[in-house]
Amino acid sequence: MINYAAQIYALDGDDLERLIDDWVASMRSRYPDSDRFSGPGDMGRDVVGYHSTARFDGPWDNYQCKQLRNSLGEPAMLRELAKIFFHSAAGHFPPPDRFIFVAPRGAVRTARALIATPSTIAPRLIEQWDNWCAAHLVENEHHPLSPAIRQVIDAFAFEKVSLLEAGKLVRTEAMKPALVSWFSADPGDAPVGEAPDQMQAEEAAYVAQLLAAYKERGAPEFASGEEALLHGEFGEHFRVQRDRFFDAAAFKRYYRDSTEPAVLATFEKDIFHGVYDTHGLTHADTMAKIAAVMIEAKNVEVSGVLQRYARVPVKQGVCHHFANDGKLPWLK
């Protein structure tokens, strides 16, 4: 197995920030928006994940990246927290909801002990403010602990301070899209999707087209998909098409969560162009068109990381998704 933690160790500080920026940006269900602040003037912020589009007018999380040759030390850890509290007290932004140290080589024993016992962080920060923090908040300035800063510290929930070292980072499920993008990690095989017994709203458009295609071949006008499933001649065909549709849906859902958006987009583009010309040919009827496209779809060679996982039913099911979305409808 590839040691992705070792590859993260090898990144320089700038690349570590870009990796974390990509990771946070991929978590759109958690963070509708995000930003990377780098260089002088970042005010203690490296990568920020906003809980809402209100950005700093709402809750946010701070990912502080520390790509160090050695483990994160206690003074450096408290100094980074101090920067956030200092600038928050100055009115630049509210304190973050969570503060995550991303330190690939971990932290020293005393820093780990503070994180493991959150109630000890504030007293230690206050105790060491003059020694470790006051001269490191703004270049060439000295800022003692003020009542305003103390108020921010007292109000902060220090159980929201955490540490992500490289080993833990790569085991984080949400990290998978960034690992695929940065290190060509294997996203693994998608689960097989199964068609539910009852018709679903998401399949309504292509199902209506299939029922119309059956009518062209002499089937009765089915009142519902459930009725079509019971038909002696067309029921099995309809069942297979639904299995393909939901297998493709599960495939897309899995890789939408485990890879960058471009991976799935490339897969769908390959299928689209692979069947486009066959779809546009003149066919005897709609059923003949569907059969021709399905034969073509199973032979499409997709590119990229999904090549090894693109099962035949998935490639065929994606064509029903194209019909469902109106990109390549079975009926004009």
GIPE-V435306 format. One line per field, one symbol per residue. phi: phi as a letter, one per 20 degrees, with the letter a starting at -180 (. if undefined). burial: I if it has 9 or more other C-alpha atoms within 8 Angstrom, else O. A space follows every 50 residues. Layout:
# GIPE-V435306
phi: ???
burial: ???
This chain:
# GIPE-V435306
phi: .fefffffgffeffffffffffffffeffecfbbbddcngnflnddcdde fbfflfecfbdddeecedfcffefffffffffgfffffffnfaffffccd edcgemcfgfffffffcgfeffgffffdgffddgececgmcccffegffg ffffefeffeebcdegffffefgffggffffeclfefnefffecfffefd gfdgfffffffffffgeoffeffbfgfffeffedgfffffffgfgfffff ffffffedcfgfffffgffffgffdgfffefecfafffffffffffffef eednfegfdefgffffffffffffenfcffde
burial: OOOIIOIIIOIOIOOIIOIIIIIIIIIIOOIIIIOIIOOOOIOIIIIIII IIOOIIOIIIIIIIIIIIOOIIIIOIIIIIIIIIIIIIIOOOOOIIIIII IIIIIIIIOOIIOIIOOIOOIIOOIIOIIIOIIIIIIOOOOIOOIOOOII OIIOOOOIOIIIIIIIOOIIOOOIIIIIIIIOOOIOIOOIOOIOIOOOIO OOIIIIIOIIIIIIIIOOIOOIOOIIIIIOOOOIIIOIIOIIIIIIIIII IIOIIIIIIIOOIIOIIIOIIIOIIIOIIOOOOOOIIIIIOIIIOIIIOI OIIOOIIOOIOOIIIIIIIIIIIIIOOIIIOO
